[in-house]
Amino acid sequence: MNAAAAINLHDALAWPFFEDRHRALATGIETWAREHLAHVPHDDIDATCRALVRKLGDGGWLRYGVGGTAYGGHGDMIDTRAVCLLRETLAKHAGLADFALAMQGLGSGAISLAGNHAQKSHYLPRVARGEALAAFALSEPEAGSDVGAMTLAARAEGEDYVLDGEKTWISNGGIADFYVVFARTGEAPGSRGISAFIVDADTPGLQIAERIDVIAPHPLARLRFAGARVKRSQMLGVPGEGFKIAMRTLDIFRTSVAAASLGFARRAMAEGLARAASRKMFGQTLGDFQLTQAKLAQMALTIDSSALLVYRAAWLRDQGESVTREAAMAKWHASEGAQQVIDAAVQLWGGLGVQSGTTVETLYREIRALRIYEGATEVQQLIVGRDLLKEHAAAQA
């Protein structure tokens, strides 16, 4: 039995953050993942991701990332704890499966939150079934963490908006059927002059300028908009509300990035334990050495503390609370902590730990991007620090 199959449902499911439906979901996705994700091909990433989206749709798992039962969602609101449990489990078994589910949710999340009935009816059921691939286009070459600096322009022209500019680091870029695109409409300076649009992939003037290769391969691209014309009816919400829509979307899925990090860490822990228990050296096992035991203990501490932060943030969001600080803390700690746990697992595996294609080597490449996308660690630190100062100032007033 391999390490992934030997991983039992974690003790965190007994915590009061969860309801019985979450425990049933965790059991269901674990069983499904063992059956469907034992062998995920990496020779054609685009084809694999399309197949995984369809497979996840057929399994009913994509419904959890869609808001509204009338539009194919599992519930009237997106259940953050459910999304986090799904991402944690999928990441533990196959990083590309986690990516496929996450991008469906992130790419359509703004539609769930701010779309009108017509927009939701047209896009969300297909997302939930895995029939349409979604993408979230926020970052630009000179506007990553500083969203307010974006320059992609959308000018009103009759019944249309015309988009000119670029987006980059767009996941599902090149294979998505539609993009939720954030562009400057100029109602006010900075972030207050940004609006959100749904742009179909076959829109004239939308080009895939470049496919981007990264250390953990997944579909990624730079998009170019050259006079791309979209109907006013494709705007999400009202003009100037794009930044708020983007931040509300990220508040949901930023916590789920932390959950995916947790899943990667749990798999690394399982691999490290398997190695420590079986590797013979100097007349004993690797696990008999006190240094190894200390390393494993630190890995376990990091995982448990990350889990507490992740599911605190998810639970609070599901109670209707603002979780900007809590989500930032969860993503910061879980992604940085997972990097440490995975590095420790690589060390326990020794030379095999850096052999291309081994599980811990794959995890080492998979985790690195999570410390950057949807807000780099440094941005999360700024969010937490500023929120603390704002809270302190309010208390002193």
Steps between C-alpha positions, in 0.01 A plus 500: 500500500642841407520794735201681349273201548617462858396853600194484722252784540671748724399562860398855417164370377400459866548871561188714556578695181331218308149363469404143414453597135865611486614171649294311243647715224856431621432125495347521153777700335770284662341185359452660159857630488648160577298348217544772236836667571737209539654577161480856366693539172729801453599456135229738373409745776221672306326172420547373854346812651203487264448134587530568874246782484253271325571219745453731800179630345368148447582423863296800619798667671501818291154589631659606829678789330180642351254712696128430456316172457304655214829536311642154569660579835489268799347770720366851487840631613851370441593287802858602573566206730384259230724662237794483741441132579482422129819688421689351793411147395560549128837668563600206715438263208573702183597863465343534155165379632511766769591758236209393277244534778646825633500677165138408435407661831725803476422559134125501559497628859444860399197391298358317801553810715407785265340357188141564399252221426579489128876483559469233768260294291727506196834423663468335840315176416762419236778572749338273758469216248858540378383593152655850497842595632522826695788743561562804722700776326624756751881521487693708246870532413528811723205433732522183704476566871415865429163445332424870496785552252333300222494664159278271290245754376131451427343797324126535448395513136127483432359176637848354539822531694826474306794343685866576426800379697645182651453253782762250608551197726143398416429143607296304246624755247477345157247231592228699679163548334454837669695746715384730778709805411567806711561824310533871565180687412611822669214591733759604761877475556666176605299200604171690495512531121504128417212292363454128437392336173428149376694452178444188291816337369391537137450878528671672203801697622578262788827323426718251684823699478717244675476166677707507820693198629555470876672246727173322583336491155142616459320706235623857535504787251542867424189647337491793260187709443516696176169674446311211658134598501259376768137590558408720795289205615827311561599736783476351850327733745526871427788713366776558753420200720752262345759529776243419769378202300857372458574534873177327600586215266852473638373500858332166421770337294806639682400281794474204264857563379602449863299176502680375189832582668382294795423208271847512347650511850297201618618294203860601571454398862372158394793456263745608771354259754510213251865572426597537867333172593650295216846641423773285657827660601769433759317196631170678565234694316518869412210557738700369796724806492396780734574760231247329274240490776550872567460575129177299481369673812562841347324393182196386700489824699512708183219298341269519800551874548433558130182292515369704792558826313349368176179370648458792738500731198269271303255465790490874564432572133216247502353684800486816288799667666765705322812286486756721329746472790424137580530390135829686469637332812388159376657537156821647642554232763375199304693568180825592675456210742433252221822607332686418822324165544566397142864606522535284812345205315746545213783495754370178653494339156861602436618461141167354391335817625642700211456233235265631233156346519506376858208610716696731730682660205166566333362650822809721527417652161126511560510703822722783386241692299246495784722736697456754218164477323179653637716733705865431582603437861628856530159633396330284762734643762406853395129413516532366853717786623278772355188336637652483847591869489153591374343303782729665755418848372128427520537378858682819599242734342 
